[in-house]
Amino acid sequence: MAKRRPAYQKSLFEAIACLESFDEVQAFFKDLLTEVELRELSARWTAARMLSRGEPYSKIIEATGLSSTTVARVSKWLGKGAGGYRLVLGRIGDTPEKPL
């Protein structure tokens, strides 16, 4: 049975999907998130990119300020998550759109 998302999550994903430019995405996220939340998400994304290139945890922790637990969690999602990291990494040319 498929997992159902609450309506408010679906609404958020639909809102993000309707954005048409970098400037629109940037404005929406600056309004949506606090500076701390934006930094945390940016650090996780940086960790995913670094992990996809085979960077060691120690270098990722130093570059992002994330805990080793968070880096390990990002690594787990990168390898066995919903595929979102791999999809976007492939689209921006960081890694192929295939399982790691």
C-alpha positions in Angstrom: 0.0 0.0 0.0 1.4 3.4 -1.0 2.3 5.8 1.8 -0.1 8.8 1.8 1.4 12.3 2.5 -0.6 14.8 4.4 -2.3 17.4 2.2 -0.1 20.2 3.4 3.0 18.3 2.2 1.4 17.7 -1.2 0.6 21.4 -1.4 4.2 22.4 -0.6 5.5 20.0 -3.3 3.1 21.4 -5.8 4.1 24.9 -4.9 7.8 24.1 -5.5 7.0 22.3 -8.7 5.3 25.4 -10.1 8.3 27.7 -9.8 9.8 28.6 -13.1 13.2 30.2 -12.5 16.1 30.3 -10.2 15.0 33.7 -8.9 11.5 32.4 -8.1 13.0 29.4 -6.3 15.3 31.6 -4.3 12.6 34.1 -3.3 10.2 31.3 -2.3 12.8 29.5 -0.1 14.0 32.8 1.5 10.4 33.4 2.5 9.6 29.9 3.5 12.7 29.1 5.6 14.6 30.7 8.4 18.3 31.5 7.7 19.2 28.6 10.0 16.9 26.2 8.1 18.3 27.3 4.8 21.9 26.8 6.0 21.0 23.3 7.2 19.4 22.3 3.9 22.3 23.8 2.0 24.8 21.9 4.1 22.9 18.6 3.6 22.9 19.2 -0.2 26.6 20.0 -0.1 27.2 16.8 1.8 25.3 14.8 -0.8 27.3 16.3 -3.6 30.6 15.6 -1.8 29.5 12.1 -0.9 28.7 11.4 -4.6 32.2 12.4 -5.5 33.6 10.1 -2.9 34.8 12.7 -0.4 35.7 11.4 3.1 33.3 12.2 6.0 36.0 14.2 7.7 36.3 16.6 4.8 32.5 16.9 4.5 32.2 17.6 8.3 34.9 20.2 8.1 33.3 21.9 5.0 29.7 21.9 6.2 29.8 21.9 9.9 27.4 18.9 9.9 27.7 16.2 12.6 29.0 12.8 11.6 25.5 11.4 12.3 23.9 13.8 9.8 26.5 13.0 7.1 25.8 9.3 7.7 22.1 9.9 7.3 22.6 11.9 4.1 24.9 9.0 2.8 22.1 6.5 3.6 19.5 8.6 1.8 21.9 9.0 -1.1 22.3 5.3 -1.5 18.9 4.0 -0.4 16.5 6.9 -0.2 13.7 7.9 -2.5 16.1 8.7 -5.3 15.8 12.5 -5.2 19.4 13.2 -4.5 20.6 10.9 -7.4 18.0 12.4 -9.7 19.1 16.0 -9.1 22.8 15.1 -9.0 22.4 13.5 -12.4 20.5 16.5 -13.8 23.1 19.0 -12.8 25.9 16.7 -14.1 27.5 15.8 -10.7 26.7 12.0 -11.0 24.7 9.8 -13.3 21.0 9.1 -12.5 21.7 5.6 -11.3 22.1 3.9 -8.0 25.4 4.4 -6.3 
